Structures are given as structure tokens and as C-alpha cells.
Amino acid sequence: MKVFLLLLFCLYSCSPGPEPFRYGADKCAVCHEIIQNTRSGGELITVKGRALKFHSIECLLKYYKAHEYTGEGYTWILVTDYDEPGVLINVNDAVFIKQVKTNGWPDGNLLAVSKMEYSDIYLKRRRKTEGMYWREVLWKYP
């Protein structure tokens, strides 16, 4: 019984999952910039457990689309929640907001929030241009 529990624990602990960012140390898998902004970025976890970290949502999209037909599978596709710096959320649970880049804005022109009511605040009060879900982002961005 003890052997079975030990084996079960090892299998559970070895399953690939999200890795926290090491801000100021991790580099983007696409542009190779050091990741410092806690409000933008993303992470892909491959089926083999490899964690790929990205400086911005645009870098994540660029990598994802370039490897879309290579057969490389992902167990996790995550983006940083703009409203909760450093917190990663699943792309299917995120609302993406696009804005024309201005001073003080994160690295790209896309940000992700985890709650629809937050997206309404950004879109109405802050005059952002567009809110969309992951499938729309994949379709609209080359």
C-alpha cells in the first residue's frame, strides 16, 4: 500500500503545470527580452512539461501560430491577468482587450482580464477599442 501511495504521489507531482515567473530573470521565448512587467505576458506548457514564457500576449500568439501545425501540443495556455499582477489565467477564461499603444501601457496592445465586468470598465471608462475572447484573438491576429 505504501508503495502504491508513493507511486501515486510521484505521478501527481511530476505532472506538467504552470511555473511562476521569475521577473527580472526569465526571458521571452520569442523576443528574448527579460520579462519584467507583472501585468502582461503569458506561458505555454507543452505536453512534455516544458514551460515557455513570453514577454507579451503578442509574443505568445506569434509562437503559438508559428508552431500551430507542428504537432506540438500544450497542456496549458496561460496569460497574465492585468488586474492581478503576476497571476496567470487560462486563455479560455480571459477577456482580451485591445488598445492603441500609449505611454505607460504594457509591452503590447493586448491585455487580459479574468472577469467580464473588468472588461466593461476598461472598454467604457478608459475608451479601449475592443474586447474579445481567445478564439477571436486567434482569428484576428496574424
Secondary structure, 3 states (H helix, E strand, C coil): CHHHHHHHHHHHHCCCCCCCCCCCCCECCCCCCECCCCCCCEEEEECCCCEEEECCHHHHHHHHHHCCCCCCCEEEEEEEECCCCCCEEEHHHCEEEECCCCCCCCCCCEEEECCHHHHHHHHHHCCCCEEECHHHHHHHCC
